[in-house]
Amino acid sequence: MSKKEEFSKETIDHISKLALIELSEEEKENLSKQLGDILNYFRKLDDLDTSNVSPTTHPIDGLSNVFREDIPWKSLSNEEALKNTKHKKDGFFKAPRILKE
């Protein structure tokens, strides 16, 4: 891809199929330009001189384990969890199908 080239229609079609989203032609054109702009921004970052910058593993030096202690407690029963939903089946929440076959 050249410095100012946008993503091709075929690439956008492929990405939208992988993501299971339908895009209009206008949305595809906008997405192509936006993704191209993002890549161009990263190309600008590639031009920065970082030879005197030491690598870091975390933005805050000296930070150690910050996790809280894992204390188990009583959770909701199945009946309590489902008591406010209208859509349930066989002891589970029932949700609409989102994947195409």
Jmol script that loads the backbone (N, CA, C; Angstrom):
load data "model"
ATOM      1  N   MET A   1       0.847  -1.170   0.000  1.00  0.00           N
ATOM      2  CA  MET A   1       0.000   0.000   0.000  1.00  0.00           C
ATOM      3  C   MET A   1       0.893   1.234   0.000  1.00  0.00           C
ATOM      4  N   SER A   2       0.649   2.180  -0.889  1.00  0.00           N
ATOM      5  CA  SER A   2       1.452   3.397  -0.929  1.00  0.00           C
ATOM      6  C   SER A   2       1.079   4.304   0.237  1.00  0.00           C
ATOM      7  N   LYS A   3       1.836   5.405   0.363  1.00  0.00           N
ATOM      8  CA  LYS A   3       1.654   6.301   1.515  1.00  0.00           C
ATOM      9  C   LYS A   3       0.229   6.843   1.646  1.00  0.00           C
ATOM     10  N   LYS A   4      -0.428   7.166   0.538  1.00  0.00           N
ATOM     11  CA  LYS A   4      -1.764   7.763   0.594  1.00  0.00           C
ATOM     12  C   LYS A   4      -2.860   6.809   0.135  1.00  0.00           C
ATOM     13  N   GLU A   5      -2.524   5.579  -0.160  1.00  0.00           N
ATOM     14  CA  GLU A   5      -3.509   4.634  -0.692  1.00  0.00           C
ATOM     15  C   GLU A   5      -4.512   4.236   0.387  1.00  0.00           C
ATOM     16  N   GLU A   6      -5.760   4.126  -0.012  1.00  0.00           N
ATOM     17  CA  GLU A   6      -6.804   3.684   0.897  1.00  0.00           C
ATOM     18  C   GLU A   6      -6.988   2.178   0.748  1.00  0.00           C
ATOM     19  N   PHE A   7      -7.698   1.576   1.663  1.00  0.00           N
ATOM     20  CA  PHE A   7      -7.981   0.148   1.590  1.00  0.00           C
ATOM     21  C   PHE A   7      -8.862  -0.130   0.378  1.00  0.00           C
ATOM     22  N   SER A   8      -8.622  -1.236  -0.288  1.00  0.00           N
ATOM     23  CA  SER A   8      -9.415  -1.574  -1.474  1.00  0.00           C
ATOM     24  C   SER A   8     -10.815  -2.020  -1.069  1.00  0.00           C
ATOM     25  N   LYS A   9     -11.738  -1.958  -2.018  1.00  0.00           N
ATOM     26  CA  LYS A   9     -13.116  -2.393  -1.784  1.00  0.00           C
ATOM     27  C   LYS A   9     -13.137  -3.862  -1.391  1.00  0.00           C
ATOM     28  N   GLU A  10     -12.281  -4.665  -2.036  1.00  0.00           N
ATOM     29  CA  GLU A  10     -12.227  -6.100  -1.732  1.00  0.00           C
ATOM     30  C   GLU A  10     -11.773  -6.332  -0.294  1.00  0.00           C
ATOM     31  N   THR A  11     -10.806  -5.550   0.173  1.00  0.00           N
ATOM     32  CA  THR A  11     -10.321  -5.695   1.551  1.00  0.00           C
ATOM     33  C   THR A  11     -11.418  -5.335   2.544  1.00  0.00           C
ATOM     34  N   ILE A  12     -12.126  -4.244   2.280  1.00  0.00           N
ATOM     35  CA  ILE A  12     -13.218  -3.828   3.170  1.00  0.00           C
ATOM     36  C   ILE A  12     -14.334  -4.872   3.156  1.00  0.00           C
ATOM     37  N   ASP A  13     -14.668  -5.412   1.975  1.00  0.00           N
ATOM     38  CA  ASP A  13     -15.682  -6.468   1.889  1.00  0.00           C
ATOM     39  C   ASP A  13     -15.273  -7.678   2.722  1.00  0.00           C
ATOM     40  N   HIS A  14     -14.003  -8.061   2.620  1.00  0.00           N
ATOM     41  CA  HIS A  14     -13.499  -9.223   3.362  1.00  0.00           C
ATOM     42  C   HIS A  14     -13.576  -8.979   4.876  1.00  0.00           C
ATOM     43  N   ILE A  15     -13.145  -7.791   5.309  1.00  0.00           N
ATOM     44  CA  ILE A  15     -13.180  -7.458   6.739  1.00  0.00           C
ATOM     45  C   ILE A  15     -14.617  -7.463   7.257  1.00  0.00           C
ATOM     46  N   SER A  16     -15.547  -6.890   6.485  1.00  0.00           N
ATOM     47  CA  SER A  16     -16.939  -6.833   6.947  1.00  0.00           C
ATOM     48  C   SER A  16     -17.554  -8.232   7.019  1.00  0.00           C
ATOM     49  N   LYS A  17     -17.179  -9.118   6.112  1.00  0.00           N
ATOM     50  CA  LYS A  17     -17.681 -10.497   6.172  1.00  0.00           C
ATOM     51  C   LYS A  17     -17.128 -11.219   7.391  1.00  0.00           C
ATOM     52  N   LEU A  18     -15.842 -11.004   7.685  1.00  0.00           N
ATOM     53  CA  LEU A  18     -15.245 -11.628   8.872  1.00  0.00           C
ATOM     54  C   LEU A  18     -15.904 -11.129  10.154  1.00  0.00           C
ATOM     55  N   ALA A  19     -16.272  -9.847  10.172  1.00  0.00           N
ATOM     56  CA  ALA A  19     -16.890  -9.252  11.350  1.00  0.00           C
ATOM     57  C   ALA A  19     -18.397  -9.473  11.391  1.00  0.00           C
ATOM     58  N   LEU A  20     -18.949 -10.091  10.344  1.00  0.00           N
ATOM     59  CA  LEU A  20     -20.385 -10.347  10.249  1.00  0.00           C
ATOM     60  C   LEU A  20     -21.204  -9.066  10.348  1.00  0.00           C
ATOM     61  N   ILE A  21     -20.724  -8.009   9.647  1.00  0.00           N
ATOM     62  CA  ILE A  21     -21.486  -6.763   9.600  1.00  0.00           C
ATOM     63  C   ILE A  21     -21.738  -6.386   8.144  1.00  0.00           C
ATOM     64  N   GLU A  22     -22.894  -5.820   7.915  1.00  0.00           N
ATOM     65  CA  GLU A  22     -23.238  -5.370   6.575  1.00  0.00           C
ATOM     66  C   GLU A  22     -22.995  -3.867   6.501  1.00  0.00           C
ATOM     67  N   LEU A  23     -22.277  -3.442   5.465  1.00  0.00           N
ATOM     68  CA  LEU A  23     -21.964  -2.031   5.288  1.00  0.00           C
ATOM     69  C   LEU A  23     -22.525  -1.524   3.975  1.00  0.00           C
ATOM     70  N   SER A  24     -23.020  -0.299   3.992  1.00  0.00           N
ATOM     71  CA  SER A  24     -23.462   0.331   2.745  1.00  0.00           C
ATOM     72  C   SER A  24     -22.220   0.752   1.969  1.00  0.00           C
ATOM     73  N   GLU A  25     -22.397   1.118   0.711  1.00  0.00           N
ATOM     74  CA  GLU A  25     -21.262   1.555  -0.103  1.00  0.00           C
ATOM     75  C   GLU A  25     -20.619   2.804   0.493  1.00  0.00           C
ATOM     76  N   GLU A  26     -21.442   3.699   1.014  1.00  0.00           N
ATOM     77  CA  GLU A  26     -20.908   4.914   1.635  1.00  0.00           C
ATOM     78  C   GLU A  26     -20.079   4.569   2.877  1.00  0.00           C
ATOM     79  N   GLU A  27     -20.571   3.642   3.695  1.00  0.00           N
ATOM     80  CA  GLU A  27     -19.825   3.230   4.883  1.00  0.00           C
ATOM     81  C   GLU A  27     -18.506   2.567   4.502  1.00  0.00           C
ATOM     82  N   LYS A  28     -18.525   1.783   3.423  1.00  0.00           N
ATOM     83  CA  LYS A  28     -17.288   1.138   2.961  1.00  0.00           C
ATOM     84  C   LYS A  28     -16.263   2.176   2.523  1.00  0.00           C
ATOM     85  N   GLU A  29     -16.717   3.204   1.814  1.00  0.00           N
ATOM     86  CA  GLU A  29     -15.804   4.259   1.373  1.00  0.00           C
ATOM     87  C   GLU A  29     -15.223   5.008   2.567  1.00  0.00           C
ATOM     88  N   ASN A  30     -16.080   5.344   3.543  1.00  0.00           N
ATOM     89  CA  ASN A  30     -15.610   6.048   4.747  1.00  0.00           C
ATOM     90  C   ASN A  30     -14.630   5.190   5.531  1.00  0.00           C
ATOM     91  N   LEU A  31     -14.940   3.916   5.695  1.00  0.00           N
ATOM     92  CA  LEU A  31     -14.069   3.016   6.445  1.00  0.00           C
ATOM     93  C   LEU A  31     -12.720   2.855   5.748  1.00  0.00           C
ATOM     94  N   SER A  32     -12.747   2.774   4.430  1.00  0.00           N
ATOM     95  CA  SER A  32     -11.515   2.655   3.665  1.00  0.00           C
ATOM     96  C   SER A  32     -10.608   3.849   3.919  1.00  0.00           C
ATOM     97  N   LYS A  33     -11.175   5.050   3.887  1.00  0.00           N
ATOM     98  CA  LYS A  33     -10.389   6.257   4.127  1.00  0.00           C
ATOM     99  C   LYS A  33      -9.888   6.304   5.571  1.00  0.00           C
ATOM    100  N   GLN A  34     -10.751   5.975   6.527  1.00  0.00           N
ATOM    101  CA  GLN A  34     -10.373   6.045   7.932  1.00  0.00           C
ATOM    102  C   GLN A  34      -9.255   5.056   8.261  1.00  0.00           C
ATOM    103  N   LEU A  35      -9.353   3.836   7.754  1.00  0.00           N
ATOM    104  CA  LEU A  35      -8.294   2.859   8.009  1.00  0.00           C
ATOM    105  C   LEU A  35      -6.985   3.288   7.354  1.00  0.00           C
ATOM    106  N   GLY A  36      -7.078   3.873   6.168  1.00  0.00           N
ATOM    107  CA  GLY A  36      -5.882   4.401   5.508  1.00  0.00           C
ATOM    108  C   GLY A  36      -5.238   5.512   6.326  1.00  0.00           C
ATOM    109  N   ASP A  37      -6.071   6.402   6.889  1.00  0.00           N
ATOM    110  CA  ASP A  37      -5.554   7.488   7.731  1.00  0.00           C
ATOM    111  C   ASP A  37      -4.849   6.941   8.970  1.00  0.00           C
ATOM    112  N   ILE A  38      -5.404   5.892   9.568  1.00  0.00           N
ATOM    113  CA  ILE A  38      -4.786   5.283  10.749  1.00  0.00           C
ATOM    114  C   ILE A  38      -3.410   4.725  10.393  1.00  0.00           C
ATOM    115  N   LEU A  39      -3.323   4.013   9.274  1.00  0.00           N
ATOM    116  CA  LEU A  39      -2.029   3.470   8.858  1.00  0.00           C
ATOM    117  C   LEU A  39      -1.026   4.577   8.551  1.00  0.00           C
ATOM    118  N   ASN A  40      -1.487   5.657   7.915  1.00  0.00           N
ATOM    119  CA  ASN A  40      -0.598   6.783   7.634  1.00  0.00           C
ATOM    120  C   ASN A  40      -0.074   7.413   8.914  1.00  0.00           C
ATOM    121  N   TYR A  41      -0.895   7.465   9.960  1.00  0.00           N
ATOM    122  CA  TYR A  41      -0.449   7.993  11.241  1.00  0.00           C
ATOM    123  C   TYR A  41       0.652   7.108  11.820  1.00  0.00           C
ATOM    124  N   PHE A  42       0.484   5.789  11.748  1.00  0.00           N
ATOM    125  CA  PHE A  42       1.521   4.895  12.250  1.00  0.00           C
ATOM    126  C   PHE A  42       2.806   5.020  11.436  1.00  0.00           C
ATOM    127  N   ARG A  43       2.682   5.309  10.148  1.00  0.00           N
ATOM    128  CA  ARG A  43       3.881   5.536   9.335  1.00  0.00           C
ATOM    129  C   ARG A  43       4.639   6.765   9.824  1.00  0.00           C
ATOM    130  N   LYS A  44       3.907   7.801  10.264  1.00  0.00           N
ATOM    131  CA  LYS A  44       4.564   8.978  10.836  1.00  0.00           C
ATOM    132  C   LYS A  44       5.324   8.606  12.104  1.00  0.00           C
ATOM    133  N   LEU A  45       4.743   7.742  12.923  1.00  0.00           N
ATOM    134  CA  LEU A  45       5.413   7.324  14.154  1.00  0.00           C
ATOM    135  C   LEU A  45       6.688   6.549  13.847  1.00  0.00           C
ATOM    136  N   ASP A  46       6.695   5.817  12.740  1.00  0.00           N
ATOM    137  CA  ASP A  46       7.893   5.080  12.345  1.00  0.00           C
ATOM    138  C   ASP A  46       9.068   6.007  12.077  1.00  0.00           C
ATOM    139  N   ASP A  47       8.795   7.256  11.723  1.00  0.00           N
ATOM    140  CA  ASP A  47       9.861   8.213  11.402  1.00  0.00           C
ATOM    141  C   ASP A  47      10.496   8.838  12.638  1.00  0.00           C
ATOM    142  N   LEU A  48       9.922   8.640  13.810  1.00  0.00           N
ATOM    143  CA  LEU A  48      10.468   9.228  15.036  1.00  0.00           C
ATOM    144  C   LEU A  48      11.771   8.543  15.439  1.00  0.00           C
ATOM    145  N   ASP A  49      12.716   9.347  15.943  1.00  0.00           N
ATOM    146  CA  ASP A  49      13.979   8.806  16.435  1.00  0.00           C
ATOM    147  C   ASP A  49      13.790   8.382  17.891  1.00  0.00           C
ATOM    148  N   THR A  50      13.787   7.084  18.121  1.00  0.00           N
ATOM    149  CA  THR A  50      13.615   6.560  19.485  1.00  0.00           C
ATOM    150  C   THR A  50      14.878   5.867  19.977  1.00  0.00           C
ATOM    151  N   SER A  51      16.017   6.207  19.364  1.00  0.00           N
ATOM    152  CA  SER A  51      17.271   5.526  19.725  1.00  0.00           C
ATOM    153  C   SER A  51      17.688   5.804  21.166  1.00  0.00           C
ATOM    154  N   ASN A  52      17.304   6.951  21.735  1.00  0.00           N
ATOM    155  CA  ASN A  52      17.674   7.286  23.114  1.00  0.00           C
ATOM    156  C   ASN A  52      16.566   7.001  24.109  1.00  0.00           C
ATOM    157  N   VAL A  53      15.547   6.278  23.687  1.00  0.00           N
ATOM    158  CA  VAL A  53      14.424   5.955  24.566  1.00  0.00           C
ATOM    159  C   VAL A  53      14.546   4.500  24.981  1.00  0.00           C
ATOM    160  N   SER A  54      14.625   4.270  26.289  1.00  0.00           N
ATOM    161  CA  SER A  54      14.761   2.886  26.752  1.00  0.00           C
ATOM    162  C   SER A  54      13.401   2.202  26.735  1.00  0.00           C
ATOM    163  N   PRO A  55      13.394   0.913  26.421  1.00  0.00           N
ATOM    164  CA  PRO A  55      12.118   0.188  26.383  1.00  0.00           C
ATOM    165  C   PRO A  55      11.494   0.094  27.768  1.00  0.00           C
ATOM    166  N   THR A  56      10.174   0.101  27.796  1.00  0.00           N
ATOM    167  CA  THR A  56       9.462  -0.033  29.066  1.00  0.00           C
ATOM    168  C   THR A  56       8.493  -1.207  28.970  1.00  0.00           C
ATOM    169  N   THR A  57       8.245  -1.815  30.102  1.00  0.00           N
ATOM    170  CA  THR A  57       7.265  -2.898  30.146  1.00  0.00           C
ATOM    171  C   THR A  57       5.963  -2.421  30.774  1.00  0.00           C
ATOM    172  N   HIS A  58       6.029  -1.302  31.499  1.00  0.00           N
ATOM    173  CA  HIS A  58       4.842  -0.747  32.134  1.00  0.00           C
ATOM    174  C   HIS A  58       5.030   0.756  32.241  1.00  0.00           C
ATOM    175  N   PRO A  59       3.995   1.548  32.029  1.00  0.00           N
ATOM    176  CA  PRO A  59       4.171   3.000  32.075  1.00  0.00           C
ATOM    177  C   PRO A  59       4.495   3.553  33.462  1.00  0.00           C
ATOM    178  N   ILE A  60       4.249   2.792  34.512  1.00  0.00           N
ATOM    179  CA  ILE A  60       4.549   3.254  35.869  1.00  0.00           C
ATOM    180  C   ILE A  60       5.637   2.353  36.438  1.00  0.00           C
ATOM    181  N   ASP A  61       6.835   2.924  36.618  1.00  0.00           N
ATOM    182  CA  ASP A  61       7.949   2.142  37.153  1.00  0.00           C
ATOM    183  C   ASP A  61       7.718   1.766  38.612  1.00  0.00           C
ATOM    184  N   GLY A  62       8.208   0.613  38.990  1.00  0.00           N
ATOM    185  CA  GLY A  62       8.144   0.179  40.371  1.00  0.00           C
ATOM    186  C   GLY A  62       6.796  -0.346  40.810  1.00  0.00           C
ATOM    187  N   LEU A  63       5.872  -0.468  39.907  1.00  0.00           N
ATOM    188  CA  LEU A  63       4.547  -0.958  40.259  1.00  0.00           C
ATOM    189  C   LEU A  63       4.595  -2.474  40.360  1.00  0.00           C
ATOM    190  N   SER A  64       4.148  -2.993  41.471  1.00  0.00           N
ATOM    191  CA  SER A  64       4.119  -4.449  41.626  1.00  0.00           C
ATOM    192  C   SER A  64       2.668  -4.907  41.721  1.00  0.00           C
ATOM    193  N   ASN A  65       2.466  -6.136  42.112  1.00  0.00           N
ATOM    194  CA  ASN A  65       1.141  -6.746  42.127  1.00  0.00           C
ATOM    195  C   ASN A  65       0.098  -5.802  42.736  1.00  0.00           C
ATOM    196  N   VAL A  66      -0.881  -5.416  41.922  1.00  0.00           N
ATOM    197  CA  VAL A  66      -1.923  -4.498  42.381  1.00  0.00           C
ATOM    198  C   VAL A  66      -3.283  -5.180  42.476  1.00  0.00           C
ATOM    199  N   PHE A  67      -3.275  -6.490  42.408  1.00  0.00           N
ATOM    200  CA  PHE A  67      -4.532  -7.224  42.483  1.00  0.00           C
ATOM    201  C   PHE A  67      -5.018  -7.293  43.920  1.00  0.00           C
ATOM    202  N   ARG A  68      -6.318  -7.200  44.090  1.00  0.00           N
ATOM    203  CA  ARG A  68      -6.884  -7.320  45.431  1.00  0.00           C
ATOM    204  C   ARG A  68      -6.875  -8.797  45.833  1.00  0.00           C
ATOM    205  N   GLU A  69      -7.009  -9.025  47.091  1.00  0.00           N
ATOM    206  CA  GLU A  69      -7.080 -10.397  47.573  1.00  0.00           C
ATOM    207  C   GLU A  69      -8.377 -11.031  47.059  1.00  0.00           C
ATOM    208  N   ASP A  70      -8.292 -12.245  46.616  1.00  0.00           N
ATOM    209  CA  ASP A  70      -9.457 -12.937  46.082  1.00  0.00           C
ATOM    210  C   ASP A  70     -10.249 -13.541  47.232  1.00  0.00           C
ATOM    211  N   ILE A  71     -11.366 -12.914  47.556  1.00  0.00           N
ATOM    212  CA  ILE A  71     -12.198 -13.367  48.668  1.00  0.00           C
ATOM    213  C   ILE A  71     -13.513 -13.877  48.094  1.00  0.00           C
ATOM    214  N   PRO A  72     -13.782 -15.165  48.185  1.00  0.00           N
ATOM    215  CA  PRO A  72     -15.044 -15.691  47.650  1.00  0.00           C
ATOM    216  C   PRO A  72     -16.222 -15.279  48.527  1.00  0.00           C
ATOM    217  N   TRP A  73     -17.366 -15.084  47.912  1.00  0.00           N
ATOM    218  CA  TRP A  73     -18.590 -14.795  48.639  1.00  0.00           C
ATOM    219  C   TRP A  73     -19.745 -15.506  47.957  1.00  0.00           C
ATOM    220  N   LYS A  74     -20.867 -15.541  48.641  1.00  0.00           N
ATOM    221  CA  LYS A  74     -22.037 -16.241  48.137  1.00  0.00           C
ATOM    222  C   LYS A  74     -22.598 -15.488  46.937  1.00  0.00           C
ATOM    223  N   SER A  75     -22.794 -16.195  45.856  1.00  0.00           N
ATOM    224  CA  SER A  75     -23.357 -15.570  44.662  1.00  0.00           C
ATOM    225  C   SER A  75     -24.864 -15.789  44.614  1.00  0.00           C
ATOM    226  N   LEU A  76     -25.491 -15.212  43.586  1.00  0.00           N
ATOM    227  CA  LEU A  76     -26.932 -15.370  43.425  1.00  0.00           C
ATOM    228  C   LEU A  76     -27.280 -16.811  43.056  1.00  0.00           C
ATOM    229  N   SER A  77     -28.416 -17.243  43.514  1.00  0.00           N
ATOM    230  CA  SER A  77     -28.910 -18.541  43.064  1.00  0.00           C
ATOM    231  C   SER A  77     -29.443 -18.366  41.650  1.00  0.00           C
ATOM    232  N   ASN A  78     -29.669 -19.450  40.951  1.00  0.00           N
ATOM    233  CA  ASN A  78     -30.181 -19.389  39.591  1.00  0.00           C
ATOM    234  C   ASN A  78     -31.541 -18.684  39.563  1.00  0.00           C
ATOM    235  N   GLU A  79     -32.372 -18.987  40.531  1.00  0.00           N
ATOM    236  CA  GLU A  79     -33.697 -18.370  40.590  1.00  0.00           C
ATOM    237  C   GLU A  79     -33.604 -16.863  40.828  1.00  0.00           C
ATOM    238  N   GLU A  80     -32.688 -16.443  41.725  1.00  0.00           N
ATOM    239  CA  GLU A  80     -32.522 -15.012  41.991  1.00  0.00           C
ATOM    240  C   GLU A  80     -32.000 -14.274  40.755  1.00  0.00           C
ATOM    241  N   ALA A  81     -31.086 -14.894  40.018  1.00  0.00           N
ATOM    242  CA  ALA A  81     -30.515 -14.263  38.829  1.00  0.00           C
ATOM    243  C   ALA A  81     -31.572 -14.095  37.737  1.00  0.00           C
ATOM    244  N   LEU A  82     -32.498 -15.037  37.632  1.00  0.00           N
ATOM    245  CA  LEU A  82     -33.486 -15.009  36.560  1.00  0.00           C
ATOM    246  C   LEU A  82     -34.812 -14.363  36.940  1.00  0.00           C
ATOM    247  N   LYS A  83     -34.969 -13.943  38.181  1.00  0.00           N
ATOM    248  CA  LYS A  83     -36.291 -13.511  38.637  1.00  0.00           C
ATOM    249  C   LYS A  83     -36.805 -12.249  37.944  1.00  0.00           C
ATOM    250  N   ASN A  84     -35.951 -11.368  37.410  1.00  0.00           N
ATOM    251  CA  ASN A  84     -36.413 -10.125  36.781  1.00  0.00           C
ATOM    252  C   ASN A  84     -36.426 -10.161  35.258  1.00  0.00           C
ATOM    253  N   THR A  85     -36.141 -11.297  34.669  1.00  0.00           N
ATOM    254  CA  THR A  85     -36.147 -11.354  33.209  1.00  0.00           C
ATOM    255  C   THR A  85     -37.456 -11.929  32.691  1.00  0.00           C
ATOM    256  N   LYS A  86     -37.890 -11.431  31.554  1.00  0.00           N
ATOM    257  CA  LYS A  86     -39.086 -11.975  30.913  1.00  0.00           C
ATOM    258  C   LYS A  86     -38.720 -13.147  30.015  1.00  0.00           C
ATOM    259  N   HIS A  87     -37.470 -13.170  29.563  1.00  0.00           N
ATOM    260  CA  HIS A  87     -37.054 -14.157  28.568  1.00  0.00           C
ATOM    261  C   HIS A  87     -36.086 -15.160  29.195  1.00  0.00           C
ATOM    262  N   LYS A  88     -36.610 -16.309  29.530  1.00  0.00           N
ATOM    263  CA  LYS A  88     -35.781 -17.381  30.092  1.00  0.00           C
ATOM    264  C   LYS A  88     -36.277 -18.710  29.562  1.00  0.00           C
ATOM    265  N   LYS A  89     -35.373 -19.669  29.552  1.00  0.00           N
ATOM    266  CA  LYS A  89     -35.740 -20.993  29.070  1.00  0.00           C
ATOM    267  C   LYS A  89     -34.823 -22.017  29.731  1.00  0.00           C
ATOM    268  N   ASP A  90     -35.387 -23.027  30.319  1.00  0.00           N
ATOM    269  CA  ASP A  90     -34.643 -24.126  30.941  1.00  0.00           C
ATOM    270  C   ASP A  90     -33.584 -23.643  31.924  1.00  0.00           C
ATOM    271  N   GLY A  91     -33.891 -22.586  32.690  1.00  0.00           N
ATOM    272  CA  GLY A  91     -32.958 -22.103  33.708  1.00  0.00           C
ATOM    273  C   GLY A  91     -31.864 -21.199  33.178  1.00  0.00           C
ATOM    274  N   PHE A  92     -31.990 -20.689  31.936  1.00  0.00           N
ATOM    275  CA  PHE A  92     -30.990 -19.808  31.346  1.00  0.00           C
ATOM    276  C   PHE A  92     -31.674 -18.556  30.811  1.00  0.00           C
ATOM    277  N   PHE A  93     -30.898 -17.479  30.647  1.00  0.00           N
ATOM    278  CA  PHE A  93     -31.407 -16.298  29.955  1.00  0.00           C
ATOM    279  C   PHE A  93     -31.580 -16.662  28.492  1.00  0.00           C
ATOM    280  N   LYS A  94     -32.656 -16.190  27.878  1.00  0.00           N
ATOM    281  CA  LYS A  94     -32.892 -16.439  26.463  1.00  0.00           C
ATOM    282  C   LYS A  94     -32.637 -15.137  25.714  1.00  0.00           C
ATOM    283  N   ALA A  95     -31.789 -15.211  24.705  1.00  0.00           N
ATOM    284  CA  ALA A  95     -31.430 -14.023  23.925  1.00  0.00           C
ATOM    285  C   ALA A  95     -31.699 -14.298  22.452  1.00  0.00           C
ATOM    286  N   PRO A  96     -31.898 -13.242  21.663  1.00  0.00           N
ATOM    287  CA  PRO A  96     -32.144 -13.459  20.233  1.00  0.00           C
ATOM    288  C   PRO A  96     -30.890 -13.982  19.538  1.00  0.00           C
ATOM    289  N   ARG A  97     -31.104 -14.731  18.460  1.00  0.00           N
ATOM    290  CA  ARG A  97     -29.999 -15.253  17.664  1.00  0.00           C
ATOM    291  C   ARG A  97     -29.274 -14.084  17.008  1.00  0.00           C
ATOM    292  N   ILE A  98     -27.936 -14.080  17.058  1.00  0.00           N
ATOM    293  CA  ILE A  98     -27.182 -12.986  16.453  1.00  0.00           C
ATOM    294  C   ILE A  98     -26.303 -13.458  15.301  1.00  0.00           C
ATOM    295  N   LEU A  99     -26.064 -14.742  15.177  1.00  0.00           N
ATOM    296  CA  LEU A  99     -25.209 -15.260  14.113  1.00  0.00           C
ATOM    297  C   LEU A  99     -26.044 -15.785  12.976  1.00  0.00           C
ATOM    298  N   LYS A 100     -25.579 -15.542  11.761  1.00  0.00           N
ATOM    299  CA  LYS A 100     -26.255 -16.086  10.603  1.00  0.00           C
ATOM    300  C   LYS A 100     -25.837 -17.537  10.421  1.00  0.00           C
ATOM    301  N   GLU A 101     -26.691 -18.290   9.809  1.00  0.00           N
ATOM    302  CA  GLU A 101     -26.352 -19.698   9.589  1.00  0.00           C
ATOM    303  C   GLU A 101     -25.583 -19.884   8.318  1.00  0.00           C
TER     304      GLU A 101
END
end "model"
wireframe off; spacefill off
backbone 0.3
color backbone group
